[in-house]
Amino acid sequence: MSKTKKFFDIIISGGGLSGSLMALSLADLTKADGSLLSIAIVEANKPEEHKTAQQSHTSPLFDDRVLALSHASAKYLDSVDVWQHLLLDACPIEKIDISDRGHYGKARIEAQEHGVSALGYVIAMAKIGQGQLKALASKTNVQWFSPDTITDINWQPSNEHNNELIPESDNELSNSVDNSVVNVTLSSADILQTSLLLACDGANSPCRKLAKIDVNKNDYQQVALIANVATEKVHNNKAFERFTEFGPIAMLPLVPLKNSQSRCSLVWTLSAKQSEQLLALNDVEFSHQLELAFGSWLGKITQVGKRDVYPLVLLQAQQQTYHRMALIGNASHTIHPIAGQGFNLGLRDVQLMASLIEKQLQNQADIGSFRLLNEYSQKRAQDQKQIITLTDSLVTLFANDLPPLVAGRNAGLKIMNYCQPLKRTLVNKLMGY
């Protein structure tokens, strides 16, 4: 006797930032009969970790790093009722100051010049995750399988079963394995079936590996040293990108604490050896080294939080889709944080996929069709290529102290600062438009 398989219109692998946002983006869509889509989220972390995320300082699903949200990303989060949960914790970026330490090149970007109140926002990943889980809590058509993981995926039709379906109202599909569904086996031994599998399961995506989709990988031989710091001078909602001979330093404004201390999130790109030396310093010594490298823009560093280090790697999947499956976010691409575009790029994956599924539903068409997946792959290719090329170029340009490159990048910063059409093009891309 064959094992009963529960059917969901869509299965999402991974319940982190991309996965929970994907579920939110689809949860209110309806099928031809007026019913909501049935959605499953398969997530490795325990259910109680979802429930307690809003009380804890960190969460296994959403680590303690800070994200720069583009203007367009904030608007999208507002459209899915998440932004209301983030307002108090999101610090607006009203100005950006870009400079090259020891050289003349400078560029300044102001939100007011581009007709917006903020170019973007800075907020902890944990806060975004908590906001998305709050918004998801009321969605009764979203079911979590957690703690659980996908251990096998069967994309192939099987000849040993017929095509008899149990009525849709039972939400069960048994004795049926054909090419209109994907069969997913979980570590719990549950077997699920779906019309569309969305892999939102990170840089080490199990779904991508099971589909044998290869990746192009470029190890930058760099790490990002991350910490929250308090500064003597108030940041006034200004972000700094400071290029130094040791690597770029980003200081992103954070919402002040109750004691009104001005706080910034530090992202310092370094070699692994340099980061080890900095991690070995006490807070006073580290503050001094940061002041020397960053300069006096924000005065003295008065307090340093926990320091963490993350390796920097460019990862690109060689294909975005497979039979009834698409890669979303970090499962598809993991990029250098130099321009703060990683999450924003993944959010646009989510946004496009949701809009394509909505269109298919309106046309009463198959949501897992080759046509939809091909359109997703083609439409995302250009944006992904542009952002990856931009970040890759910045890494090469600003991590090199060869005199011709130094002269070229400083001239480029100066030209960008005074050439409004060029500045507008760059700013629009950074804002997500």
N, C-alpha and C positions, 0 to 999 in steps of 0.2 A: 504494500500500500504506500502510495507516494505521500510525502510530507506536505501538509498544508502550508501555503506561502501567503503571507499577507501582502496585499497590493497597496502601493502608494503612487499617486500621480508623479510625485517627485521625491527622490531621496537625496539628501544633502549630506555628504561626508565631511564631518568637521563642524563643530558648533562654536568656533571662535569668532573673531570679528567678521570675517567674510561670510562664514556659514550662517551666523545668526542674522546678519543683514540680508543675506539672500533669502532666508525664510521670511523675514519681515516684508521684503519687497514683493513676495509672491502670495502672502497669506490672505490678502483680500480679493484675489482674482477668482472669478467664477467661471464655471464650465457652462456648456450649452443648456443644461437642465437647471441652471441657477445655483447649483451647489458649489461650495468652495473647493479649491484644490486640496487633496490630502497630501500632507508633507511629513516626511520623516527626517529627523536629524540624528545621525550616528556620531557620537562624541565619546572620546576615550576617558574623559574625566568623570568623577562620580557626581551623581545628581545633587548631593548636598552641597557640592562646590558651586553649582549654579545658584542655589538658594542663598548661600551665605556670602556671595560675591560682594553685595552692596555693603555688608558690614565690615568686610576685611579690607586691609590696606592693599593687598595684592590678591590676585586670583590665578590659579593655574591656567585658566583659559586666556586671560588677558594680563600679560606681564607688566611690570612697572615702568616700562619705557614710555616716553612722551611722543606724541605724534603731532605733526603740523597738518592741520586740515585745510585744504584749499577752500576758497569762497564757494565754489560749485559743490564741493563735498558737503559743506555745512548746509547748503540749500537742500541737497538731497536727503540728508538726515532729518531735516525739518519736515520734508514731504512724507516720511514714514514714521512721524511722531516720536523721533528719538531726541531731537534737538532740545525739546522742552526739559529733558532730564539732564542736559549738559550745560545749560546756560550759565549756571553759577561757577562752573569749573573751567570754562573755556576762556582763555585769555586772547583777546583780539590782537592781531598784528596790524598796526596802523602804518608802520614804516619799516623798511629794510635797509640796512647799511652794509654795503659790500666793499671790502678793502683788501689790499695786498700788503702785508706787513713789510715795512722798509722800502716801499715803492710808492709811486705817485698815483697809481690807478685806484679810482674810487667810483662807486655808483650808489645812488640813493633812490629808493622807490617809495612813493607815498600813496596811500589808499585814496586820499582826496583827489589826487591828480587823475585817478581812473574811475571816479564816480561811485566809489563804494566806501562804506564806513570801515571795512576791514579787508585786507588782502587775504586773510585766512585766520586761523585760530590755532592755539597750542593747548593741548589737553592730554592727560594721561590715558594710555590705552585702556587701563583698567576702568576708567570712568566711562569711556565709550562703550565698552563691553557691558558694564552694568546698566547703562541706559538702554541698550538694545535688548537685554534680557527683560527689563521692566516692560518695554513695549511689546515684547513677545508673550509675556505672561497671560495676556487676555486672549490669545489666538488659540481657540480650541481645536482647530484643524491641523495643528503642528504637534507631532508626537516625538518625544525624545527617546532614543535608545542609548542609555548612558548609565554606568560606564560600559562601553562596547566599542568594538572596532570592526572594520570590514576585513575579512580574511581571504575572501575569494569572490570573484565576479565572473559570472557565466554570460557571455554575450551571444553564444551560439544557440541556434534552434536545436531542439532535441526531438528525435523521432519516436521516443518511447511514450510520449504523452499525446493526448488529443487536444483539441482546442476548445473544449467545453468550459465556459466561464460560469462561476457562481454569480448571481445577480449583484450589481454594483452596490446596492444598499447594504450588503453584508460586508463590503470592503475586504473581501477575501478572494483570492484567485488560486484555485487548485487544479491539478491535472492539466496544467497549461504551461508550456515553455515554448515560445516562438520568437521570431525576430521582431515582434512589436513590443517586447519587454526585455529588461535586463534582470537577471537573477543575482541577488547579493546575499552572500553568506556572512553572518556575523560571528564573532568569537564566542558569543553566548549560544551558538548553534541555531539561532533564529534565522529564517530565510525570508527575505523580502523580495518583492518584485516591483518594478517601476517602469514607467515610460521614459523617464529621463533621470540620469544620475549626474549630479553636480559636485565636482571634486573641489571642495573648499578646505582641503586638509593640509595646507602648508607646504613649505619647501621640500619636505620629505614625503610628499603625497603618496599614501598607499595605493590609491586608485591609479595614479599615473604609473606607478611601478607595476601594478597588476596588468595594465594595458601595454606594458613594455614600451612606453613612450620615452625616448632618450632625451637628455638635456644637454645643452651647451653650457659649459661652466667656465667662468673666469675668476680665479682666486686673485683678488687685488693685493694679496700679501700685506693687508692692512687690517686694523681693528678699529672699532669705534669705542672710545672710552666715554661712558655716560654717567652723569651725576647731576643732581639738582644742587644749585649753589645760591647763597644769598649774597647780595651786592650792596656796597656802600651807597651808590647812587641809584635812584629810581630809574627803571628801564623805560617808563613812559610808553609802554606797548610797542617798543622798537625791537626788532630782531637784528642780530648781527651775524654776518658771515665774514670771517676773517681768515684770509689765506696766509699761512706761515710756512717757513722752511721745513717745519716738522709735520705739516699737514693742516687741512682746514679746521677751523674752530667755529662752530655755530653756537650762539647764545640765544636761546629762544625764550621770550617773556612768558612768565607764569603768573597766574592769579596769586596775589599776595596772601600770606597766612594771616591769622587773626591778629598777630602782633605787628602787622603792616610791613614786615620785612619785604624788600624787593627781591623776588626770586627769579632765577632763570634756569632753564634746562640746558646743560652743557653737552654738546656732542663733539668730541675731539678725535679726529682721525689721525692715527699714528701707526708706526710699525709695531709689531708684537713686542719687540725688544724694548722700544721706548715706553710702551704701555706698562710693561713689567716694572720698569724703573719708577714710573709715576705711581703705580699701585703700592710700591714699597715705601713711599713717603708717608709721613703723618699728615694730618689735615693742614697744619700750618705750612709745612714745606710744600705740599701740593698747591695750596693757595698761592704761594709765592711764585711757583713755576707757571701757574696759569696766568697770573698777573703779568709776568714777563712776556709770555707768548701772546696774550690777547691784547695787552695794552691797558690804558687807563680809562677806557670809554665808560666803564661802569664803576670806577673807583676800586677800592679794595674788595677782595672776596672775603666776606665776614664769616661765612659758614659753608661747610661742604657736607653734602649728604653721602649716602652709600655710593661707592664707585663700582660700576660693572663694565665688563668688556665683552664686545660681540665681534666675531670675525666678519669681514666684509667680502661677500662673494656675489658675482653676477650670475644668475641662473636663468636660463630660458628653455622652456620645453620646446622640442622640435616640431610639435604639432599641438594645437589648442583643443582638438576634439577627437573623439573616437566614436564607435557605434553607440548611439544614445548616451553619450557622456561628453561633458565639457569641463575644462580646467578653469578655475576661477581664482584670482588673486595670486598668492605666493605659490600655489601649486603650478601656476603657469609661468610666473616671473618673480624673481627676487632681485632687487636692485640696490645700488649704493645709496646711502641716505644723504648724499651731498646736497641734493636739491629738495629733500623732504617730500618726495613724490610717491613713495612705495604704496602706502595705504590708499592714496587718492587714485592711483592707477588701478588697483584692485577694486575699488568702489565703482569705477566706471565699467569694469567687467560685469559687476553685479547689476548695475543700472541698465546696461544694454541687454543682458540676458533676460531680465524681468520684462523689458519692453517687447522683446521678440516673442516671449511666451504669451504675453497679453495679446499681441496681434494674432498669434496662432489660435488662441482660444476664441477670439472674436470671429475668426474665419472658420471656426469649428474644424481646425486642422490638427494634425498630430504634433504634440509639443516636443517629441523626441526625434523629429524627422531630420533627414540629411539636409534638407533645404534650410531649416532653422540653424543647425549646427554650422553649416557652411557659411551662412550669413554672419553668424557670430564671429567665426574665425576671421573672415575677411574684413569685417568692420573694425575689429579690435586690433588688427595687425598694424595699421598705420600709426595709431596713437601709441601703442606699445613701442614700436620702432623709434618714434620721435623722442619719447621720454628716455628710453634706454640709451639712444645715441647722445642725447643731451647730458645725462649723468655720466656716461662713459667718457665723453669729451672733457667735461669739467674735471674729472678725476685725473686724466692724462695731463691736461693743461696746467692745473694748479698743484700737482704733486711733483712737478719737475722744475728744477732751478737752472736749466740751461739758459744762458743769456738771451737767445732769440725768442724762446718761449716766454720768458719773463717780460721782455719788451712787448711781445705781441699781446699777451693777456692784459697788460696794463693799458696799452693803447685801446684794446677792445672794451675794457671797463669804462674808459673815458668817453669813447665814441658812444657806447650804449647810454651813458648818463645824459648826453646832449642830443642824441638822435631819437626824437620822440616816436617815430614809426617803429624803429627797432626795439625800443624799450617797451612799447605797447604790445608788440608781438610776443616778447618774452614774458611780460607780466600776465597777459591773457593765458598763456600756456601754463604758467605757474598757478594761476587762479583756477585752472581746470576747464578753460573754455577754448 
